[in-house]
Amino acid sequence: MAARFRMSRRGVGQLLRSDMMLAEMVRRGEVIKNVAESIAPVGGPGDPHRGLYKSSFFVQPVRRGGRRRDRAIAVVGNTAPHGAHVEYGTERVPAHHVLLRAAQAGGR
């Protein structure tokens, strides 16, 4: 006898927003944060903000995230004022893509 499966959209939505899913997203976010901290540049001896970027990573759990606000996610970011310049670069500073590389390497 073949097994039958009937999907419940409400049930899938509840699963995507569940505490279990949120905990897994935070766990993966922490892995990405740890990788980012390990590869983050700290600046040279004359840098007035030496180590600020490296110490400014965070993980924020969000129960209703994603494009449709229908699932649990974890946001990994950096609060350093110059964080965008480190990530994307400027005409004087090369892009380091720390969060991009951390997301590609971690999160499993």
Number of C-alpha atoms within 10 A of each C-alpha: 3 4 4 6 6 5 8 9 9 9 10 12 13 15 15 18 20 14 13 11 17 21 15 16 23 21 17 20 26 21 20 26 25 17 20 25 19 12 15 21 16 15 14 10 8 7 9 9 14 14 15 18 20 20 14 15 21 15 19 14 17 17 19 15 15 12 7 7 12 14 20 25 24 22 15 20 17 20 14 17 12 13 18 15 17 20 19 14 15 11 7 7 11 12 14 17 17 22 22 14 15 21 18 12 13 17 18 12
